[in-house]
Amino acid sequence: MQIISRNYILTPDTILSDLAVAFDKKIEKIATLEELKKEYPDADVTLLEKNSLLMPGLINAHVHIEFSANKTSLSYGDFMNWLYSVIENREDLINGCDVACMGKAIDNMLDSGITTFGAVSSHGMDLEACENAAQNVVFFNELIGSQAVMADALFDDFLSRLDASKTVKREGFHPAVAIHSPYSVHPILIKKAIEIAKNEDLKLTAHFMESEAERKWLDSNEGDFKDFFEKLLKQNYAVSDSKEFLEHFDSQKTLLTHVVKANEDELKTIASNKHTIIHCPISNRLLGNGAIDLNAIEEQNINWVCATDGLSSNYALDLFEEMKCALFMHSEMPLLELAKKLINSVTINAASALNLNTGEIAEGKNADMLVLDLDKEPSDELAIHLILHRYNISKVYINGKKEKGN
């Protein structure tokens, strides 16, 4: 048992002061230091420095670890140019990032306070790095393939990767399923994968309505994807439209990434099924896809979370940086209100979307916690300050184990 004390504790609704936290793998009790010492006389006590803040560890719900070698190889500013550059450089990027390279990206996330992440794995090459990670990992094995003639081979490969991820038995590692997108996965494959997720209670995620190219292709088999699919796959029509795609996920809560180009009917469907939207602001900007309409999402009472995407469409796997960009991107929203929502989106709301017992400093929750060194007593605008200023993260705890700090 451990006790950590002084000065401030960030909860979803308020800032607590002059209380301490007793924890092992889970948070056992929040009370005064004196009370906790009496109840747990043998506990190790850590007294924090003045103006220290204890807050939940951050949750990065969507990241592609396998592409962590990219820095200047890919083209930004336009989605199709980026996509062609990914295809052109895919082998070099994947072969150029070994376990050590992926481990460095994971360690950088830890340094920035990310204690849980959702790894979307296209090839399974990141499995070892994720198995060795200090963080909790939801390992999304991704299914891709729009050609019926290749369906069996692609599904066998997906099953092989999924089975491999199930052999990882360490604490905090959760195998899961990812469907790449409505334009890139054949409906037969989608149905089979979702059936597995449903039967085995695995979390589901998918990319949805990221670009204008996707919007036009699914709506009318036109636009920039027309040449792309005809030239590369000899395919002149989309394998499903957006309505058909979303119907696959009826009553199966799913994390849908991007959703920048979704229309009102699609948002209503997402809301009715209690799906979560993953918002990746930096990726959306770098690929020229515009900004998601958070007001429209909130009008439908849709849960949304903020995530980094991968280094193929970002320059850092840093949720504080991601939230800062979102704070400026969505200038139509009240600043403090948005800042609070962003903090919750990478803590309690992300935990809820991933069905994990974390994301909050509360009794019974897993002890995934950060200690930040503030420069003075926090004010009512703490959420803004946390996002704007690079406060030092002096300690990181994951499942009660100290992974960073003295």
C-alpha angles and dihedrals in degrees: 000000000000133000124205119191144185150055125010138353122202115218127175091261109027149357116262121206137193093020132117133212126227114201147159114171086327133036104263103182143352114208142114117312091244092054093048093048090055093048095042105029093166096050121120108245123213116192111201126217121263114287093017116154124210111204137160119278114259122255119214101196098187127036135140106218095178092070095053093118092073120106109134103356099094132068119242135195100056128052097221094046088051092049093051090048090052091053092047094048101030097107094046092048096047095042090043094061115067127176091282091053092050090044090056091054090050091049090050089055089052091051089054092053101263107145097167131032139178108227113202102205119197099176107014091244090123095055096098093047091049092046089054094045119117089221132083107261132202100198109207109198103208124222118204135167132106100190116095092207090063096041098105095047093046093048092049089053091049091050091049092054092044091051090049091054090051090061089067105096103173122126114272098020116121124182113219143167132252127190107202101218144307092265098047106043125066114234091239090060093044092055093049094048094047090049089057092048091049096047094045097037093239123162117253132213136172140173111246134182097344099151145025087244089061092046094054095041094052093042101044112355088250139106132060093329091061094076091036095058096038094051100039104030105017087237122139101180138045116259090228140355124240095263093053091046095052091047089066089065098049110143091358108106108229138180107233114198125218103349088178095144100039118132129222095267091052091049090051090052091048090050095048091054093045093237121164125234118220111211117204104181099177093048091048091052097045092050093047096244099130130228126311116241102244092179091058090049092050092047086063092047092240118164111236133186134191122237139166104233111210135306088262086077104019139052097221140019092227122130094195088058091045092052091048091055090047090051090060097035094060097051093156091069124082107266103229093040091052092046091054091048091050092052090049090046092063095040126027097010094048090049090052092049092051092042092236127149095235142070097095140071095236137124112276095022122118112268098249101145144154130208113211124191107227120194094226144355110310119251132207087273093062093124091060092047093049090055098041100044127058098230114188115258101217099175136024123191124189118187087344095305118119107237097170135025139030 
